[in-house]
């Protein structure tokens, strides 16, 4: 793309230049897959569900599966592989839908993803840095053991609360964001099969986007996080970006097959950009959902996740590691990651080099950050990916 010289004249708004710099990405994304908008009837049923999450939500105990019949028909229907399905816009946010069949029972997925001891990053190492419930409207502020709850259509099991999330660097821009979510979980049955509906709604504008660094191939989940605002795209390092809002409706529906299988389907809306302008399109959202979903399926189906109770014990043990031991493990990881940065030519960047000087990066990590590193390293080691620290002393990897 040729940029007209007048764009660089003094006083010219950088916003126009930023939008033009993003145009090639947007055009390529639209050409990659066809998009189709879902019927209004499905949109109405999504609205019905989203009314059960948020500051002024309706009582989720009043949820009625009969009100989402068309939506469930869509979830179970065959889809075209080269199409992106999207729902209508919400408050200026565009959307995309993603689905995957996971060869696990819903009870197994509940044990894996909604345990108080297994960190969320373990099943989402490609998209999450840290994620935890900051409030749960339940006794002891703890998530209940959903896999043993006797949910029925006329008496769903409901969990509501708040979640704090820091995501991994975006694969398009390199930025990462920190924000809070209202959360609602509804566990019920439909046609005799278990169904979990997971709802989220962002509480407000995120913190300003900060520069993250993807070290090597994205599918090895090696990320660095800086405190510098902006994007890691040429010409856009100055941009102060935000996630203005996001919502999601996710379904985990047992298929009734033998061996067990669960259909995972999720709708996601995101509005993000700068100066109040949304630069996110459906292709971006779909790519992010696929980035999460493919890894989630690989981890959930792996034989080493068969024993979720053992996993929970392992991660609980890590949560009780002395801070000094945790820092030593994190330092071992960073020493190896610095070498990887050197091999990738990233140390030529002064900002990256500064992260490793005088222990600066290690000192910037809190306990959640360091435990997240261990969880990701565990997932990498489990899947046979290159990893940097041996966790045999902390995890029973030989079982």
C-alpha positions in Angstrom: 0.0 0.0 0.0 1.3 3.5 -0.9 0.7 6.2 1.7 0.1 9.6 0.3 2.8 12.2 1.5 0.0 14.5 2.7 -0.7 12.0 5.5 2.5 12.9 7.2 2.0 16.7 7.1 2.3 18.5 10.5 -1.1 18.6 12.2 -2.5 15.6 10.3 -4.4 13.3 12.7 -2.5 10.1 13.4 -5.9 8.3 13.7 -6.3 8.4 9.9 -2.8 7.0 9.3 -3.5 4.3 11.9 -6.7 3.2 10.2 -4.9 3.1 6.8 -2.1 1.0 8.2 -4.6 -1.5 9.4 -6.5 -1.7 6.1 -4.3 -4.4 4.5 -5.0 -6.7 7.5 -8.7 -6.0 7.3 -8.9 -6.7 3.6 -6.9 -10.0 3.9 -9.2 -11.1 6.7 -12.4 -10.5 4.8 -11.0 -12.4 1.8 -9.9 -15.4 3.9 -13.4 -16.7 4.8 -16.9 -15.9 3.9 -19.1 -14.3 6.5 -22.8 -14.8 7.1 -25.0 -13.1 9.7 -27.4 -15.3 11.7 -31.2 -14.8 11.7 -32.8 -12.3 14.0 -34.5 -15.2 15.9 -31.1 -16.5 17.0 -30.0 -13.0 17.9 -33.1 -12.5 20.1 -32.3 -15.7 22.0 -28.7 -14.6 22.5 -30.1 -11.3 23.9 -32.3 -13.4 26.3 -29.2 -15.1 27.6 -27.1 -12.0 27.9 -29.8 -10.5 30.1 -28.6 -13.0 32.8 -25.1 -11.5 33.1 -24.0 -8.0 34.2 -24.6 -5.4 36.9 -28.3 -5.2 36.3 -28.8 -8.9 35.3 -32.0 -10.8 35.6 -32.2 -13.7 38.0 -30.5 -16.7 36.2 -32.6 -19.1 38.2 -35.5 -18.0 35.9 -33.7 -19.3 32.8 -35.9 -21.5 30.6 -34.3 -23.8 28.0 -37.5 -23.5 25.9 -36.5 -19.9 25.2 -33.3 -20.9 23.3 -34.6 -23.7 21.0 -33.4 -22.1 17.7 -30.0 -21.3 19.3 -29.5 -24.9 20.4 -30.6 -26.2 16.9 -27.9 -24.0 15.4 -25.2 -25.2 17.9 -26.0 -28.8 16.9 -26.3 -28.2 13.2 -23.5 -28.9 10.6 -21.5 -25.9 9.6 -19.5 -24.9 6.6 -15.8 -25.0 7.4 -14.9 -22.0 5.3 -17.6 -19.7 6.7 -17.6 -17.4 9.7 -21.0 -17.1 11.4 -21.7 -13.9 13.2 -24.5 -12.5 15.3 -25.7 -8.9 15.2 -23.7 -6.1 16.6 -24.0 -5.1 20.2 -23.2 -1.6 21.3 -20.9 -1.2 18.3 -19.2 -4.5 18.9 -18.9 -7.1 16.1 -18.9 -10.8 16.7 -17.9 -14.3 15.5 -18.9 -17.9 16.4 -16.5 -20.8 16.9 -17.1 -24.4 17.7 -15.3 -27.6 18.4 -16.2 -31.2 19.3 -14.1 -32.4 22.3 -13.8 -36.1 23.0 -14.6 -35.7 26.7 -17.7 -35.8 28.9 -19.0 -32.5 30.1 -18.3 -33.6 33.7 -14.6 -34.1 32.8 -14.5 -30.6 31.2 -16.1 -29.1 34.3 -13.5 -30.7 36.5 -10.8 -29.4 34.3 -12.0 -25.8 33.7 -14.0 -25.0 36.8 -11.9 -26.4 39.6 -10.7 -24.1 42.3 -7.2 -25.6 42.1 -6.5 -26.0 38.3 -5.6 -22.5 36.9 -7.5 -21.3 33.9 -4.2 -20.7 32.0 -3.5 -24.4 32.0 -6.3 -25.0 29.4 -5.8 -21.6 27.7 -2.0 -21.1 27.5 -2.3 -19.4 24.1 -4.7 -16.7 25.1 -4.5 -16.1 28.9 -1.7 -14.8 31.1 -3.7 -14.9 34.4 -7.4 -15.3 35.1 -9.2 -15.8 38.4 -12.5 -15.3 40.0 -12.4 -12.3 42.3 -15.9 -12.8 43.7 -18.2 -15.9 43.7 -21.7 -15.6 44.9 -21.5 -18.9 46.8 -20.5 -20.1 50.3 -16.8 -19.5 51.0 -16.4 -17.5 47.7 -15.5 -20.8 46.0 -16.7 -22.3 42.8 -19.0 -25.3 43.6 -18.1 -28.7 42.3 -20.4 -28.4 39.2 -19.7 -32.0 38.1 -21.6 -33.4 41.0 -24.5 -30.9 41.0 -27.9 -32.4 40.2 -29.0 -29.9 37.5 -32.5 -30.3 36.0 -34.4 -28.2 33.4 -36.7 -26.8 36.1 -34.0 -26.3 38.6 -30.7 -25.1 37.0 -27.5 -24.8 39.0 -26.4 -21.1 38.9 -23.1 -19.5 39.7 -22.5 -15.7 39.4 -19.5 -13.5 40.2 -16.7 -11.5 38.9 -13.5 -12.4 37.1 -10.2 -10.6 36.5 -8.3 -11.4 33.3 -5.0 -10.5 31.7 -4.8 -11.9 28.2 -1.8 -12.9 26.2 -0.3 -10.7 23.4 -2.7 -10.4 20.5 -1.3 -12.2 17.4 -2.2 -9.2 15.2 -1.0 -6.2 17.2 1.1 -7.6 20.0 -0.9 -5.7 22.6 -2.3 -7.3 25.8 -5.1 -6.1 28.0 -6.3 -6.3 31.6 -10.0 -6.1 32.5 -12.8 -7.4 34.7 -15.8 -9.5 33.7 -19.2 -10.1 35.1 -19.7 -13.9 35.0 -22.7 -16.2 35.1 -22.8 -20.0 34.8 -26.0 -22.0 34.2 -25.9 -25.7 34.4 -29.0 -27.5 33.2 -30.2 -30.4 31.0 -31.8 -30.4 27.6 -33.2 -33.6 26.1 -31.7 -35.5 28.9 -28.2 -34.2 28.2 -26.1 -31.9 30.4 -25.7 -28.4 29.2 -23.4 -25.6 30.6 -24.0 -22.1 29.5 -21.1 -19.7 30.4 -21.8 -16.0 30.1 -19.4 -13.0 30.4 -19.8 -9.2 30.1 -16.9 -6.8 30.5 -17.5 -4.4 33.4 -16.0 -1.4 31.6 -13.1 -0.1 29.6 -9.9 -2.1 30.0 -6.6 -0.7 31.1 -4.7 0.8 28.3 -3.2 -1.8 26.0 0.5 -2.6 26.7 3.1 -4.1 24.4 3.6 -7.8 24.6 6.2 -9.8 22.7 5.6 -13.2 21.1 9.0 -15.0 21.2 9.3 -17.4 18.2 6.2 -19.3 16.8 3.0 -18.3 18.6 2.1 -21.9 19.1 4.9 -22.4 21.6 3.3 -19.9 24.0 6.4 -18.0 24.9 5.4 -14.4 25.7 7.0 -11.4 27.4 4.9 -8.6 28.9 6.1 -5.0 29.1 4.6 -2.0 30.9 4.9 0.2 27.8 1.7 1.3 26.2 1.2 0.9 22.5 1.2 -1.7 19.7 4.0 -3.9 18.4 3.2 -2.9 14.8 5.4 -0.6 12.6 4.0 2.9 12.8 1.6 2.2 15.6 3.9 2.0 18.6 2.3 5.3 19.9 -1.3 4.1 19.8 -3.1 4.0 23.2 -5.6 1.3 22.6 -8.4 -0.2 24.8 -10.9 -3.0 24.9 -14.0 -0.9 25.2 -16.3 -3.8 25.7 -16.7 -7.6 25.2 -19.4 -10.2 25.8 -19.5 -13.9 25.3 -22.0 -16.8 25.3 -20.4 -20.2 25.4 -22.2 -23.6 25.3 -20.8 -27.0 26.5 -23.4 -29.5 25.3 -23.1 -33.3 25.7 -23.7 -35.0 22.4 -24.9 -38.3 23.8 -22.3 -40.2 21.8 -20.2 -43.2 23.1 -17.4 -42.6 23.9 -18.5 -39.3 25.4 -18.2 -36.1 23.4 -19.0 -32.5 24.1 -19.9 -29.8 21.6 -18.2 -26.5 22.6 -19.7 -23.5 20.8 -19.0 -19.8 21.6 -20.2 -16.4 20.4 -17.9 -13.5 21.2 -18.4 -9.8 20.8 -15.4 -7.4 21.0 -15.1 -3.6 20.6 -11.5 -2.4 20.8 -9.4 0.3 19.3 -8.5 3.9 20.1 -10.1 7.3 20.1 -13.4 5.5 20.5 -13.0 3.8 17.0 -13.6 0.1 16.8 -11.0 -1.6 14.5 -11.9 -5.2 15.3 -13.7 -7.3 12.7 -15.3 -10.8 12.8 -12.1 -12.4 11.3 -10.0 -11.1 14.1 -12.4 -12.5 16.7 -12.7 -15.8 15.0 -8.9 -16.1 14.8 -8.7 -15.4 18.5 -11.4 -18.0 19.3 -9.7 -20.6 17.1 -6.3 -19.8 18.8 -8.0 -20.7 22.1 -10.2 -23.5 21.0 -7.7 -25.7 19.2 -5.3 -25.6 22.2 -8.2 -26.2 24.6 -9.2 -29.3 22.7 -5.7 -30.7 22.6 -5.2 -30.3 26.3 -8.6 -31.5 27.3 -8.3 -34.7 25.2 -4.7 -35.5 26.3 -4.4 -38.7 28.4 -2.5 -36.9 31.1 -5.6 -34.9 31.9 -7.5 -38.1 32.6 -6.9 -37.8 36.4 -8.2 -34.3 37.1 -8.0 -34.9 40.9 -4.2 -35.5 40.5 -3.9 -32.3 38.4 -5.7 -30.4 41.1 -3.4 -31.7 43.8 -0.3 -30.8 41.7 -1.4 -27.2 41.1 -2.5 -26.9 44.7 1.0 -27.9 45.7 2.4 -25.2 43.4 0.2 -22.6 45.0 1.9 -23.4 48.3 5.5 -23.3 47.0 7.7 -20.9 49.0 8.1 -17.6 47.2 11.9 -18.1 47.0 11.5 -21.5 45.3 8.9 -20.0 42.9 11.3 -17.2 42.0 14.2 -19.6 41.3 12.0 -21.6 38.9 10.9 -18.3 37.2 14.5 -17.2 36.9 15.5 -20.5 35.2 12.7 -20.0 32.8 13.7 -16.4 32.0 17.4 -17.4 31.5 16.3 -19.9 28.9 13.8 -17.5 27.3 16.5 -14.8 27.0 18.6 -17.3 25.0 15.6 -17.9 22.8 15.1 -14.2 22.3 18.8 -14.0 21.2 18.3 -16.8 18.7 15.2 -15.0 17.3 17.1 -11.7 17.0 14.9 -10.0 19.5 17.7 -8.7 21.7 18.6 -6.2 19.0 15.5 -4.3 20.2 16.6 -2.1 23.1 13.2 -2.5 24.8 13.5 -6.3 24.9 17.1 -6.2 26.1 16.1 -3.9 28.9 13.6 -6.4 30.2 16.4 -8.9 31.1 18.9 -6.4 32.6 19.5 -6.4 36.3 16.7 -8.8 37.0 14.1 -6.2 36.0 11.6 -8.6 34.5 11.8 -11.1 37.3 11.1 -8.4 39.9 8.1 -7.2 37.9 6.4 -10.6 38.2 3.9 -11.3 41.0 3.0 -14.7 42.4 0.1 -15.2 39.9 2.5 -14.4 37.0 5.1 -16.9 38.1 2.5 -19.7 38.8 1.1 -19.0 35.3 4.6 -19.6 33.8 4.7 -23.0 35.6 1.2 -23.9 34.4 2.2 -23.1 30.8 5.5 -25.0 31.0 3.6 -28.0 32.3 1.2 -27.9 29.4 4.1 -27.6 27.0 5.9 -30.5 28.5 2.7 -32.6 28.5 2.2 -32.0 24.8 5.8 -32.6 23.9 6.5 -28.9 23.0 9.9 -27.2 23.7 10.0 -26.1 27.3 12.6 -24.5 29.5 12.3 -25.8 33.0 12.0 -29.3 34.4 8.9 -29.5 36.6 9.4 -33.1 37.7 9.9 -31.9 41.3 6.7 -29.9 41.3 4.5 -32.1 39.1 4.1 -35.9 38.9 4.9 -35.9 35.2 5.8 -39.6 35.1 2.3 -40.8 36.0 
